[in-house]
Amino acid sequence: MNLQQAIEHANALVFPAFLTDDAARTAEREKNEEAIGVLSQAWFEAPLGGEPFPFDLVRNLADRNRELCDLIGEERLREVRGTSLAQHLSDEDILRSAAVLQHRDIADVRKTAGPGLRDMGVAYVEAPVRGVVAGVDIETTSRYPDRGYIINIGLQFVNLAPKGRARKDRSYSAYCGIPELYRSTGVPLAFVHHIQFSDLENKLPFRQNFKLQEALLASMELYPYLAHNAAFEDSWFMLNLNGYAEGRKAQRIIPIDTRDICRRIDPEVRTLPHDSKPAALETWARRRKTLKKGQKERHLGLDDVDLMIRTVEAEFAERNMFADKS
């Protein structure tokens, strides 16, 4: 599919409910997801201000695809690999996030990190970290942001310091609704997040909750945001949060991946067996004693944000990375 075909497909009047044949639904989903990939790549590769179409075209096509995926069924799609979830942030994103944390020029970070970010671990600890950041975590009904829904979000602000900790009056948590059909089928991925339909009943879906979207976007444009495996949140916000892709491209929004920080600066990651998932938030938190033995990660937005912030602060303190050592 070329760019012109992708644009024509995104602009076509297609009503998912009219596709009743399984083969037709599958074929349409595959076209949708291919078009989303083509359009996203073209939009980001275009010069800032010279994009060939507004990014709303991509978000609206993702909305259409979710409606179609509801008809296909989450269980049938569970093993079908998607393409809308990035596996990691780009090298440029990693460099920029460190520069923002350390309030220094990205060129200085790049010089230390070297080719392929081989010395990024050194760059992370080379200068002190400071300032206010937002911690973000979301729970979803799918791995792929063009197929499922954001159903829970946690947001917490903290001034990074040895004892910074987030103020409770600067925290926010919200549930977001999903289509009525999930009342009978159950909330997808409930075995992970344990969210039930009763938690989401009468709640506005994220895509329709414009006040929530505006507040979240404003927070992210004001402060860089931390997320553990930030590529996940980044991918979901691209296709679900109005204005996010635009803010990312203009570098008004800076995601910081705490999983990447963990992997590069915690020496224990390199000595532990891979199957123990040493960079997972739960495992990392146990090593830094922010999660007690026997406790588990909640997999619920605000709880996970709080755990992530406490753990990254403990790691920064361990590596003497704070500007204020008092």
C-alpha positions as CSV (number, residue, x, y, z in Angstrom):
1,M,0.0,0.0,0.0
2,N,1.5,3.4,-1.0
3,L,0.8,6.7,0.6
4,Q,-2.0,7.8,-1.8
5,Q,-3.8,4.4,-1.3
6,A,-3.5,4.7,2.4
7,I,-5.0,8.2,2.4
8,E,-7.9,7.0,0.1
9,H,-8.5,4.1,2.4
10,A,-8.5,6.3,5.5
11,N,-11.0,8.7,3.9
12,A,-13.3,5.9,2.6
13,L,-16.8,5.6,4.1
14,V,-16.7,2.2,5.7
15,F,-19.1,1.1,8.4
16,P,-17.6,-1.9,10.3
17,A,-21.1,-3.1,11.4
18,F,-21.9,-3.8,7.7
19,L,-19.0,-6.3,7.4
20,T,-20.6,-9.5,8.6
21,D,-18.3,-12.0,6.9
22,D,-15.2,-13.1,8.9
23,A,-13.0,-13.0,5.8
24,A,-14.2,-9.5,5.0
25,R,-13.6,-8.3,8.5
26,T,-10.1,-9.7,8.6
27,A,-9.2,-8.2,5.3
28,E,-10.5,-4.8,6.3
29,R,-8.6,-4.9,9.6
30,E,-5.4,-5.8,7.8
31,K,-5.9,-2.8,5.4
32,N,-6.7,-0.5,8.3
33,E,-3.6,-1.4,10.2
34,E,-1.3,-1.3,7.1
35,A,-2.7,2.2,6.3
36,I,-2.1,3.4,9.9
37,G,1.5,2.3,9.6
38,V,2.0,4.0,6.2
39,L,0.3,7.2,7.2
40,S,2.1,7.5,10.5
41,Q,5.5,7.0,8.9
42,A,4.8,9.5,6.2
43,W,3.4,12.1,8.7
44,F,6.5,11.9,11.0
45,E,9.0,11.9,8.1
46,A,7.5,15.1,6.6
47,P,9.0,18.4,7.7
48,L,7.3,20.0,10.7
49,G,4.5,22.1,9.3
50,G,4.6,20.4,5.9
51,E,2.7,17.2,6.7
52,P,0.5,16.0,3.8
53,F,-2.5,15.5,6.1
54,P,-3.6,16.2,9.7
55,F,-2.8,13.4,12.1
56,D,-6.5,13.3,13.0
57,L,-6.8,11.1,9.8
58,V,-4.7,8.4,11.5
59,R,-6.4,8.7,14.9
60,N,-9.8,8.4,13.2
61,L,-8.8,5.4,11.2
62,A,-7.6,3.8,14.5
63,D,-11.0,4.5,16.0
64,R,-12.7,2.8,13.1
65,N,-10.3,-0.2,13.5
66,R,-11.2,-0.6,17.2
67,E,-14.9,-0.8,16.3
68,L,-14.1,-3.5,13.8
69,C,-11.9,-5.4,16.3
70,D,-14.8,-5.3,18.8
71,L,-16.8,-7.2,16.2
72,I,-14.0,-9.7,15.5
73,G,-13.5,-10.4,19.2
74,E,-10.5,-9.8,21.4
75,E,-10.0,-13.6,22.0
76,R,-9.6,-14.2,18.3
77,L,-7.1,-11.4,17.9
78,R,-5.1,-12.2,21.0
79,E,-2.5,-14.2,19.1
80,V,-2.5,-12.0,15.9
81,R,0.6,-9.9,15.9
82,G,0.0,-6.2,15.4
83,T,2.3,-3.4,14.2
84,S,1.1,-0.3,16.1
85,L,3.1,-0.9,19.3
86,A,6.7,0.3,19.3
87,Q,9.2,-2.0,21.0
88,H,11.4,0.8,22.3
89,L,12.0,4.5,22.1
90,S,14.4,5.8,19.4
91,D,18.0,6.5,20.2
92,E,17.3,10.2,19.7
93,D,14.4,9.9,22.3
94,I,16.7,8.3,24.8
95,L,19.4,11.0,24.3
96,R,16.8,13.8,24.6
97,S,15.3,12.3,27.8
98,A,18.6,12.2,29.5
99,A,19.4,15.8,28.4
100,V,16.1,17.0,29.8
101,L,16.6,15.2,33.2
102,Q,20.1,16.7,33.5
103,H,19.2,20.1,32.0
104,R,22.1,20.0,29.6
105,D,22.6,20.1,25.8
106,I,21.7,16.9,23.9
107,A,25.0,17.2,22.0
108,D,26.9,16.7,25.3
109,V,24.8,13.6,26.1
110,R,25.4,12.2,22.6
111,K,29.1,12.8,22.8
112,T,29.3,10.7,26.0
113,A,26.8,8.0,24.9
114,G,28.8,7.3,21.7
115,P,27.7,5.3,18.6
116,G,24.7,3.1,19.2
117,L,24.4,4.5,22.7
118,R,27.1,2.0,23.8
119,D,28.0,4.3,26.8
120,M,24.5,5.6,27.6
121,G,24.9,4.2,31.1
122,V,27.8,6.6,31.6
123,A,25.8,9.5,30.1
124,Y,22.9,8.9,32.5
125,V,25.1,9.3,35.6
126,E,27.5,11.9,34.2
127,A,25.4,14.9,35.4
128,P,22.9,15.3,38.2
129,V,19.2,15.0,37.6
130,R,16.7,17.5,38.9
131,G,13.4,19.1,38.3
132,V,9.7,18.3,38.2
133,V,8.5,15.3,36.1
134,A,5.2,13.5,35.6
135,G,4.9,9.8,36.2
136,V,2.3,8.1,33.9
137,D,0.9,4.6,33.7
138,I,-2.0,3.2,31.7
139,E,-4.0,0.0,31.7
140,T,-5.5,-1.2,28.4
141,T,-7.7,-3.9,26.9
142,S,-5.1,-4.9,24.2
143,R,-1.4,-4.8,23.5
144,Y,-2.0,-2.8,20.4
145,P,-3.3,0.8,20.5
146,D,-5.3,0.5,17.2
147,R,-7.3,-2.5,18.5
148,G,-8.1,-1.7,22.2
149,Y,-9.0,0.9,24.7
150,I,-7.3,2.8,27.5
151,I,-9.3,1.9,30.6
152,N,-7.3,3.3,33.5
153,I,-4.7,6.1,33.8
154,G,-2.6,7.2,36.7
155,L,-0.7,10.5,36.8
156,Q,1.6,11.8,39.5
157,F,4.0,14.8,39.7
158,V,7.2,14.8,41.7
159,N,10.2,17.1,42.1
160,L,13.2,14.7,41.7
161,A,15.3,14.7,44.8
162,P,16.6,12.2,47.4
163,K,13.4,12.6,49.4
164,G,11.2,14.2,46.7
165,R,8.3,11.8,46.7
166,A,5.1,12.8,45.0
167,R,2.7,14.9,46.8
168,K,-0.7,13.2,47.1
169,D,-2.5,16.4,46.1
170,R,-0.6,16.3,42.8
171,S,-1.9,12.9,41.8
172,Y,-4.7,11.8,39.5
173,S,-6.4,8.6,38.6
174,A,-9.3,7.8,36.3
175,Y,-11.2,4.9,34.8
176,C,-12.4,5.1,31.2
177,G,-15.4,3.3,29.7
178,I,-15.5,0.7,26.9
179,P,-18.4,-0.5,24.6
180,E,-21.4,-2.2,26.2
181,L,-20.6,-5.6,24.6
182,Y,-17.8,-6.1,27.2
183,R,-20.4,-6.3,29.9
184,S,-21.2,-9.9,28.9
185,T,-17.8,-10.9,27.5
186,G,-15.7,-9.4,30.3
187,V,-12.9,-6.8,30.2
188,P,-10.0,-8.0,28.1
189,L,-6.7,-8.6,29.9
190,A,-8.5,-8.6,33.3
191,F,-6.1,-11.4,34.3
192,V,-3.4,-8.7,34.2
193,H,-5.1,-5.5,35.6
194,H,-8.1,-7.1,37.4
195,I,-10.4,-4.3,36.2
196,Q,-14.0,-5.4,35.9
197,F,-16.8,-3.9,33.8
198,S,-18.4,-2.5,37.0
199,D,-15.3,-0.3,37.4
200,L,-15.9,1.2,34.0
201,E,-19.6,1.4,33.9
202,N,-21.0,4.9,33.1
203,K,-17.5,6.2,32.5
204,L,-16.7,8.2,29.4
205,P,-14.4,6.3,27.0
206,F,-10.9,7.9,26.8
207,R,-11.4,8.9,23.2
208,Q,-14.6,10.8,24.1
209,N,-13.3,12.3,27.4
210,F,-12.0,15.5,25.9
211,K,-11.4,17.2,29.3
212,L,-9.2,14.3,30.5
213,Q,-7.3,14.4,27.2
214,E,-6.7,18.2,27.4
215,A,-5.5,17.9,31.0
216,L,-3.2,15.0,30.2
217,L,-1.8,16.7,27.2
218,A,-1.2,20.0,29.1
219,S,0.6,18.1,31.8
220,M,2.9,16.3,29.3
221,E,3.7,19.5,27.5
222,L,4.5,21.2,30.8
223,Y,6.7,18.4,32.2
224,P,8.6,15.5,30.8
225,Y,6.9,12.2,31.7
226,L,8.3,9.0,33.1
227,A,6.9,5.6,32.2
228,H,8.3,2.1,32.6
229,N,8.7,0.9,29.1
230,A,7.7,4.3,27.8
231,A,7.3,3.0,24.2
232,F,4.1,1.4,25.4
233,E,2.5,4.6,26.6
234,D,4.0,6.5,23.7
235,S,2.4,4.2,21.2
236,W,-1.0,4.3,22.9
237,F,-1.0,8.1,23.2
238,M,-0.1,8.5,19.5
239,L,-3.3,6.8,18.4
240,N,-5.6,7.8,21.3
241,L,-4.6,11.2,22.7
242,N,-5.6,14.2,20.6
243,G,-2.6,16.5,20.0
244,Y,0.0,14.0,21.4
245,A,1.6,13.1,18.0
246,E,1.8,16.8,17.2
247,G,3.4,17.5,20.5
248,R,5.9,14.7,20.2
249,K,7.0,15.7,16.7
250,A,7.5,19.3,17.8
251,Q,9.5,18.1,20.9
252,R,7.0,19.7,23.3
253,I,6.4,16.2,24.8
254,I,9.4,14.2,26.1
255,P,8.9,10.6,27.3
256,I,11.5,9.2,29.6
257,D,11.8,5.4,29.8
258,T,12.6,4.2,33.3
259,R,13.1,0.7,32.0
260,D,15.9,1.9,29.8
261,I,17.4,3.7,32.8
262,C,17.2,0.6,34.9
263,R,18.9,-1.6,32.2
264,R,21.8,0.8,31.7
265,I,22.7,2.0,35.2
266,D,21.8,-0.9,37.5
267,P,24.7,-3.3,37.4
268,E,22.6,-6.1,38.8
269,V,20.6,-6.3,35.5
270,R,23.6,-7.7,33.7
271,T,24.3,-10.4,36.3
272,L,20.7,-11.7,36.8
273,P,19.3,-14.4,34.5
274,H,17.2,-13.1,31.6
275,D,14.2,-15.1,32.4
276,S,14.0,-13.3,35.8
277,K,13.1,-10.1,33.9
278,P,15.5,-8.0,36.0
279,A,14.4,-4.8,34.3
280,A,10.7,-5.3,35.0
281,L,9.3,-2.8,37.4
282,E,8.3,-5.4,40.0
283,T,11.7,-7.1,40.0
284,W,13.6,-3.8,40.0
285,A,11.4,-2.5,42.9
286,R,12.3,-5.6,45.0
287,R,16.0,-5.0,44.5
288,R,15.6,-1.3,45.5
289,K,13.3,-2.4,48.4
290,T,10.4,-0.2,47.3
291,L,8.4,-3.4,47.0
292,K,8.6,-5.8,49.9
293,K,9.2,-9.5,49.5
294,G,5.9,-11.2,48.7
295,Q,4.3,-8.1,47.4
296,K,3.4,-7.7,43.7
297,E,3.0,-4.9,41.3
298,R,-0.6,-3.8,41.2
299,H,-0.9,-3.3,37.5
300,L,-3.2,-0.3,38.2
301,G,-2.3,3.1,36.9
302,L,-1.7,5.3,40.0
303,D,-0.3,2.4,42.1
304,D,2.2,1.6,39.5
305,V,3.2,5.2,38.9
306,D,3.9,5.6,42.7
307,L,5.9,2.4,42.7
308,M,7.9,3.5,39.6
309,I,8.7,6.9,41.0
310,R,9.8,5.5,44.4
311,T,12.0,3.0,42.6
312,V,13.6,5.4,40.2
313,E,14.3,7.8,43.1
314,A,15.9,4.9,45.0
315,E,18.1,4.0,42.0
316,F,19.1,7.6,41.5
317,A,20.1,7.9,45.1
318,E,22.0,4.6,44.9
319,R,24.0,6.1,41.9
320,N,24.5,9.5,43.6
321,M,22.6,11.1,40.7
322,F,20.7,13.9,42.5
323,A,21.8,17.5,42.3
324,D,21.0,17.9,46.0
325,K,22.7,15.3,48.1
326,S,21.2,16.7,51.4
